[in-house]
Amino acid sequence: MLIYLLLAVDLFILCLYLFASVIDVIFWKDHVPSYFAEKYSQEKYDEARLYQKNKVFFSIVENAFLILLLLFALKFKLFMTLDNFLANHIHGLFWQSYLFFQILIVALWLLHLPFDYYFTFVIEEKFKFNKSTKALFFRDKIIELLLESVLFIVVGGLLIYFFNEWNKFFGWIAWAIVIFYNLIFSLFYSQLIVPLFNKQTPLEEGTLKNEITSIFSKNGFDVKDVYVIDSSKRSTKANAYFTGWGKKKRIVLYDTLLEQLSSKEIVAVLLHELGHYKKRHTFWFFIFSILYLGIFIFAFQWSYPFICEMLQIRLVFHMALLSFIVFFYPIQFILQLILLGISRKFEYQADDFARKQGFGNELVQGLINLTAQHLSYLHPHPLKVFLTYSHPPVVYRIEKLLNTHQK
């Protein structure tokens, strides 16, 4: 009975996300603030509404299909059938768990592939965001699959081994493994992962680099590595981010950002990112992620024997973990809401950091330009923001910057 109750809660949460997306479009507000008028015409804003409708309908179809497929798999016990097949044909618990998850990785990749293709070459193409070719798209997808499989060989293999051989200490060992993995991934992501997909070139000497170097040096941030990646070969959308820790810190700019924003606006966007570093937001989110993983791992170690006994399934790593995820999803939902709320608060603080550096107006203009370029919705529904937004709606951010500047 408990498993059906939990499945009902999980299904309710998934439907809540879909409901939030639907009302986000139904209660669309046509008002375009005056400060957007120059870059975001009413005609372009109407196009943004159509873009959001396309994305919402696509999301409903994709998620409804995946939910129904999951319910079908549970109803007809497909996971147990696969487990029984591996138990009868594969020797050793390690290889049974390892092959079980590798089969799931490939299956999920195949299931998402047609949806990703449609989104890229129909929706994004329709609104002139897509720049990727079909050859590049499939190359990316194959690399993603291989990368997931290789990472699972290392991390997943270790977790399976210690679950089977050192079960008493599995929680602490597993927590140490995932912490180490997250640390290495954050340190070397730009050097090891990004080059598999994008070419990174040092930012050319000139006005922009001088402005970045100057303002960052004033804030005690030694800028050595500023790179530009060729994101324009896939999309017209722009972004910038920091990556790494300590001496491995690196600033990365999309080449589309250089085309869409002025030098001052780019510096303002980067100051926003620097604000996250200076206010230790990046550090705290790393700590939050570690604590989240710790809660997940130790809750799993404590509860999986009871879950397996209740569901009458084999007490093996893959079946225990898969079943536990169903039980943990409501807790994950609550923890995610807390982290999203903290993230939105941090975004305001990072905006204020850029403003105090004298780049408030430039940040406002940069946000306006990027919002218009991306056909973003200006007035998302509060429920949608509460459930999914890691950043406050751009109108809230801009008005807070303008109001604070006027005081």
Protein Blocks (a to p, Z undefined) as FASTA:
>chain_A
ZZmmmmmmmmmmmmmmmmmmmmmmmmpcfbdcfklmmmmcfklmmmmmmmmmmmmmmmmm
mmmmmmmmmmmmmmnommmmmmmmmmmmpgcjklmmmmmmmmmmmmmmmmmmmmmmmmmm
mmmmmnomafcdfklmmmmmmmmmmmmmmmmmmmmmmmmmmmmmmmmlmmmmmmmmmmmm
mmmmmmmmmmmmmmmmbccddddedjklmmmmmmmmmnopacfbdcdddfklmbmcdcdd
dedehjlpccdddfklmmmpcfklmmmmmmmmmmmmmnommmmmmmmmmmmmmmmmmmmm
mmmmmmmmmnopacdfklmmmmmmmmmmmmmmmmmmmmmmmmmmmmmmmmmmmmmnopmm
mmmmmmmmmmmmnopafbbcfklmmmmpmbdcfklmmmmmmmmmmZZ
